[in-house]
Amino acid sequence: MKRLFLVLILYYIFFSKLLFAADCTTVKGTTVTISATCTDGLLIKKNGSHVTINSGVTVKDAEKAVKNHTRATNTTIINNGTIKATNDQYGIYNEGIITTIDNSGTITADRKTIENIAGSTITTITNSGTISATDGHGAIRNEGGTIGSIINSGIISATAPSAIRNTGGATITSLINSGTISNSITNNANDEITTIINSGTISSTSKDTIINRGTIGTLTNTGTINASGAGDFDITMGTNGTITTFNNLQGNS
């Protein structure tokens, strides 16, 4: 009886490791649901991949937890679990075209948690969960790429400025926040954010909250934009920074 009990324990440990620490699969233009924790990163290739990560499941890698390959287009990523870079960066690294990132779970890395490189596109990022850079900047970093919409009702945060960084000739069409963006938004020179609509909180503890060196078309605020650091400003403009229309409507519904 004792021997049988020991065998059952060893069997459980062995197969639990297979279930909860398996290598991530490569998705090649198919629909995949990830229902068990996996390591060594998730690679997405080809057109039309649709990936769902279930609640309670972690997809992780030391560097790129999820990589959307150059030839991966029309990709959908729905995260109800955790996407985690365990060493440094990146949570999601995009060098192709992602149609949708829909996060109700957690996406985390030390820095550059969602990285959209030059020539790449993310049509929509919808976040009702947490996107965080835990040891640096860039929870969402658009580095020369194009992002259509960022719609946040959850938390986007970084331990160092900036939580959202638009740089290298990048474009964000709309940033709509009803949640919390913590540790500033930076829009660099030669970069554009067409519309920012804030009914939530955008804050910074160690730098100016909205740092604009490029172009912002319309900024509409009915929420809170606050820099709490000594000498820091809620909104600051670089030499060539412009905001075409600024609607500060705090207290209005």
Solvent accessible surface area in square Angstrom, and as a share of the most:
residue,aa,sasa,rsa
1,M,193,0.86
2,K,179,0.76
3,R,197,0.72
4,L,101,0.50
5,F,129,0.54
6,L,100,0.50
7,V,82,0.47
8,L,100,0.50
9,I,69,0.35
10,L,104,0.52
11,Y,130,0.49
12,Y,151,0.57
13,I,79,0.40
14,F,115,0.48
15,F,90,0.38
16,S,23,0.15
17,K,134,0.57
18,L,96,0.48
19,L,93,0.46
20,F,113,0.47
21,A,57,0.44
22,A,42,0.32
23,D,100,0.52
24,C,18,0.11
25,T,67,0.39
26,T,59,0.35
27,V,1,0.00
28,K,105,0.44
29,G,29,0.28
30,T,74,0.43
31,T,104,0.61
32,V,35,0.20
33,T,80,0.46
34,I,14,0.07
35,S,80,0.51
36,A,23,0.18
37,T,20,0.12
38,C,7,0.04
39,T,34,0.20
40,D,100,0.52
41,G,12,0.11
42,L,2,0.01
43,L,50,0.25
44,I,0,0.00
45,K,60,0.25
46,K,117,0.49
47,N,94,0.48
48,G,28,0.27
49,S,1,0.01
50,H,62,0.28
51,V,0,0.00
52,T,27,0.16
53,I,0,0.00
54,N,50,0.26
55,S,89,0.57
56,G,77,0.74
57,V,10,0.06
58,T,31,0.18
59,V,0,0.00
60,K,64,0.27
61,D,31,0.16
62,A,52,0.40
63,E,86,0.39
64,K,48,0.20
65,A,0,0.00
66,V,0,0.00
67,K,56,0.24
68,N,0,0.00
69,H,33,0.15
70,T,82,0.48
71,R,170,0.62
72,A,0,0.00
73,T,43,0.25
74,N,79,0.40
75,T,0,0.00
76,T,22,0.13
77,I,0,0.00
78,I,48,0.24
79,N,0,0.00
80,N,57,0.29
81,G,7,0.07
82,T,35,0.20
83,I,0,0.00
84,K,85,0.36
85,A,5,0.04
86,T,75,0.44
87,N,101,0.52
88,D,45,0.23
89,Q,28,0.12
90,Y,25,0.09
91,G,0,0.00
92,I,0,0.00
93,Y,32,0.12
94,N,0,0.00
95,E,35,0.16
96,G,4,0.04
97,I,74,0.38
98,I,0,0.00
99,T,47,0.27
100,T,38,0.22
101,I,0,0.00
102,D,53,0.27
103,N,0,0.00
104,S,62,0.40
105,G,15,0.14
106,T,44,0.26
107,I,0,0.00
108,T,17,0.10
109,A,2,0.02
110,D,36,0.19
111,R,75,0.27
112,K,30,0.13
113,T,0,0.00
114,I,0,0.00
115,E,4,0.02
116,N,0,0.00
117,I,45,0.23
118,A,73,0.56
119,G,79,0.76
120,S,3,0.02
121,T,41,0.24
122,I,0,0.00
123,T,64,0.37
124,T,34,0.20
125,I,0,0.00
126,T,45,0.26
127,N,1,0.00
128,S,66,0.42
129,G,14,0.13
130,T,38,0.22
131,I,0,0.00
132,S,15,0.09
133,A,2,0.01
134,T,74,0.43
135,D,103,0.53
136,G,10,0.10
137,H,51,0.23
138,G,0,0.00
139,A,0,0.00
140,I,1,0.00
141,R,27,0.10
142,N,0,0.00
143,E,58,0.26
144,G,17,0.16
145,G,4,0.03
146,T,60,0.35
147,I,0,0.00
148,G,18,0.17
149,S,28,0.18
150,I,0,0.00
151,I,70,0.35
152,N,1,0.00
153,S,67,0.43
154,G,11,0.11
155,I,80,0.41
156,I,0,0.00
157,S,26,0.17
158,A,8,0.06
159,T,85,0.50
160,A,37,0.29
161,P,32,0.20
162,S,1,0.00
163,A,0,0.00
164,I,1,0.00
165,R,60,0.22
166,N,0,0.00
167,T,18,0.10
168,G,59,0.56
169,G,45,0.44
170,A,1,0.01
171,T,46,0.27
172,I,0,0.00
173,T,64,0.37
174,S,18,0.12
175,L,0,0.00
176,I,65,0.33
177,N,1,0.00
178,S,68,0.44
179,G,14,0.13
180,T,48,0.28
181,I,0,0.00
182,S,35,0.23
183,N,10,0.05
184,S,0,0.00
185,I,1,0.00
186,T,2,0.01
187,N,1,0.00
188,N,21,0.11
189,A,48,0.38
190,N,141,0.72
191,D,3,0.02
192,E,68,0.30
193,I,0,0.00
194,T,51,0.30
195,T,33,0.19
196,I,0,0.00
197,I,73,0.37
198,N,0,0.00
199,S,65,0.42
200,G,13,0.13
201,T,49,0.28
202,I,0,0.00
203,S,25,0.16
204,S,2,0.01
205,T,96,0.56
206,S,70,0.45
207,K,85,0.36
208,D,25,0.13
209,T,0,0.00
210,I,1,0.00
211,I,8,0.04
212,N,0,0.00
213,R,87,0.32
214,G,5,0.05
215,T,53,0.31
216,I,0,0.00
217,G,17,0.16
218,T,41,0.24
219,L,0,0.00
220,T,26,0.15
221,N,3,0.02
222,T,48,0.28
223,G,14,0.13
224,T,58,0.34
225,I,16,0.08
226,N,64,0.33
227,A,15,0.11
228,S,75,0.49
229,G,17,0.16
230,A,110,0.85
231,G,71,0.69
232,D,41,0.21
233,F,131,0.55
234,D,63,0.32
235,I,46,0.23
236,T,35,0.20
237,M,83,0.37
238,G,25,0.24
239,T,141,0.82
240,N,117,0.60
241,G,13,0.12
242,T,69,0.40
243,I,38,0.19
244,T,109,0.63
245,T,57,0.33
246,F,97,0.40
247,N,51,0.26
248,N,83,0.43
249,L,72,0.36
250,Q,101,0.45
251,G,82,0.79
252,N,88,0.45
253,S,160,1.03
